[in-house]
Structure formats: C-alpha cells, structure tokens
Amino acid sequence: MNSVFIRLYLLIVATVIVIGFGLDLSWQLIQVSNEENELQTKYAQLVTEKVDSYSLQQLQTFKNNPAPNDAAVATDFELLDNSSPMGQALLEQISEQDIIWVQNEDGNFAFNALKNHPFIIKISYPEAKDINTLKYALVVLFYSLIALVIYFWFRPLSSDLNKLEKAVKEFDNHQWQSKVRLPSTSSIKHLASAYNGLLDKIKLLVETQQSMSHAISHELRTPLARVRFSLQMAQESTDTKAIKLQLESIEDDVSEMNDLISELLNFAALENTTKLATQEKGDLKELIKNVVNRLKIDPSRFKISVNSEITNNIAKCDNYLMERAIQNLLVNATKFARNAISITLWEDKSNYHICVNDDGPGIPEENRSKIFESFVQLNDKNKSQGFGLGLAIVKRVMLLHQGTAEVTQSKFGGAKFILSWPKNKES
C-alpha cells in the first residue's frame, strides 16, 4: 500500500505543479500589462490632456462630484489635490514613471499629473472587473482540474477494489475459482496477485485435506479389517500355533498402520512448513552413498551406480530434507526397477541437479503431471508397497529449496526423476 500512497502523492504534486504553471502562464498571456500597453498609455495621456484643457471652475466641479459623466471623456475619473500628502507622494512617482498604474481588488487605475492645474487625475478602467472575473475563473479552473485528475486516478482504483471485494465475497461462498483479474497498470495489482496466490494455496490445502481424509480412511480400512478378521480367528481357535500366526498377522498390520501414520506426519510437517530450506555446503555424493547403505539394497538384485560431475562433490542444500527426498526416490526405484538404478549429479551455472534412472516399466506421459500429487499410486500391482506420499514429499522438499522435481523417460527405458534447485537461494 505504500506504493499506492507514493503514486497518489506524486500525482497530486505533479498535477499542482503542471496545472499551476500552465494557468500562471495563461494568466500572464491574458493579463494586460499596464506598464507596457502602449494603447492604454496613449488613452490615459489623451484623457489627461482633455481634462487639463478644462477651466479651473469646471475642474472644481469635477472634484466635488467624482465620476462625472462627460460625453467628451467616456470614462470615470477623479481629481486629487497634489498638495495633499498622498498627492505629493504620487507626484514624486509620476515624475519618475510619467504614469502610475495601480491594480487592486477595487479595479484598474492610472494616475497622472495635470500640467495646467494643481491636481492629479485618477482614471479608472471598468474592464479591470473582467480581468478579476477571469482571475477567479482561473482559480476555479485550477482546483477543478486537480479534482478531475484525482477523480480519473481514483475511478479505476475504485473499480479494482470493487472487483477484489466481489472476489472475497465469492470466496466466502466457497467459490474457489473467484480469482481477481486486473490489468498490469492497476495500482493494486500486487494486492490482487497476493490474493490469488493465497486463494491457490487455500484451494490446494483444502484439496489435500480432502484427499488425505479419503486416503487415510481407505488405507486404514484394509489393515483394520485384517486385524478384526485375525482377532476373530484367534478367538475361535484353540490351536496355539494358529493363534500365534494370527497375532503375527495383527502385528504386521499394526506395523503397516504405524508406517502410514509416520508417513502422514512427515508429509504434514513438510506441508505446514513455510520457511525455506536452510542450505549448507556438504558432500552430496557421500550423502547419497549413506542413503544407499542405510536402505540395505540387495546388490545381487540391483546394480546401483553413483556418478558425480560436481566439483569436489560439494553442493549447497538442506542435508536432512535432501536425504529424505533421495531416499524416497531410491525406494520408489527399487519397487519398479528390474536390476539397474543409476544416480547422477551435475551442476550448471545456476543450478544443482540430481538424476535417478531405473529400468522399470516407466511412467506414461499422461500420468507424469500427477505423479507428484499426494496419495497417487499408478501401479496397482505395487499398491501394497506404499501409500502414495513418497513423491509428494520429494516435490515438497524441492519447493522448500525453490527448485523443481520432474519425471521423464529414462535411458534404460524406465523412469527418470530429475531434481533441480538454485545454487544461490533467494531469501
């Protein structure tokens, strides 16, 4: 909102300066400069000569009756005694300037001395009232133009705010698609973008919660049903060996449910994390080897190769999160690979990359866009081997690294997972 205030402030200042300068220039062009107007000077001299030609008796009459209506002089004038203090002051100025021009709220006046009589003539110009009227009109125009500029600035802003208000009301009515579309020149474009981002995040959270609720109920129903069946069988049996087998089955089912709950807690912890990953330098190749050793992958079944093209194998990442992502990719690879798994590390000018290839059946192109969604399991044959959260956790880890996770066709014919994240993370 600070940018909106600054833009409005600069608009008002610029408007006042531009309009003020323009009207001032117009006023100077319109206003008659009395000192430099030759026509007015000649007219004032003509009136002065005409009045100076009157007799003293006539002038005394004019003096006692200001604003005479003389057909020979088609203007109003007034005679001032030049012996008065004001007259003396005017005489000094007239001797320097010939004619004195005065403009005030009462009108436009010229003062000149009579040569044949001891008077100073004060000539009034009725047109000065028109100049004053024009001056007031320019003042009104000045404020009107400022108000007009501010109005046209606020009008689209008001319209954009109404759109945002409408979208918020629609969102309150559970209309999740009510995004705000504003032009790039809008003063609240950043606010609309923030709202749209928040809307996407809320929509994703709601969809994740719904899918999680559905998946949890579905994933727990099967082992719970097996537990119930095993308990019934154990209760009905008197054979100690049979009862032991049923208890072992129950233990396996409980272990499966415990794994599911642990996976859900890990996924929920990553989903609720808003702080970006803390990246530190470390030996990425050594980290991968530790993951391979900890998983205890059977070397007689899988041929695993780890190749690094990163200088000294040093990369910046969150070791704990990256270890979890690599572990999930390797676990996923061991489920579907026939006998070959390849892990390659490399870097370019701005990013680090990890590539995991396998020689399994691969992932159809039409399913690659949703493979990283939570609780998605594409291969029914291996459905019992996981809960569909492993790759969703991988994607979340990469988002916390401001990176990406994608899947393509492997050189072995199976799946090729590529993790990429920037070397210099934005704060």
Secondary structure, DSSP 8 states (H G I E B T S, - for coil): -HHHHHHHHHHHHHHHHHHHHHHHHHHHHHS--TTT-HHHHHHHHHHHHHHHTS-HHHHHHHHHS-S--BTTB-S-EEEEETTSHHHHHHHHHHHHHSSEEEEETTEEEEEEE-SSSSEEEEEEETTHHHHHHHHHHHHHHHHHHHHHHHHHHHHHHHHHHHHHHHHHHHHHTT-TT------TT-TTHHHHHHHHHHHHHHHHHHHHHHHHHHHHHHHHHHHHHHHHHHHHHHHH---HHHHHHHHHHHHHHHHHHHHHHHHHHHHHHHHT--S----EEEEHHHHHHHHHHHHT--TTT-EEEEEE-SGGGEEEE-HHHHHHHHHHHHHHHHHH-SSEEEEEEEE-SSEEEEEEEE-SS---GGGTTTTTSTT----GGGGGG--S-HHHHHHHHHHHTT-EEEEEE-TTSSEEEEEEEESS---
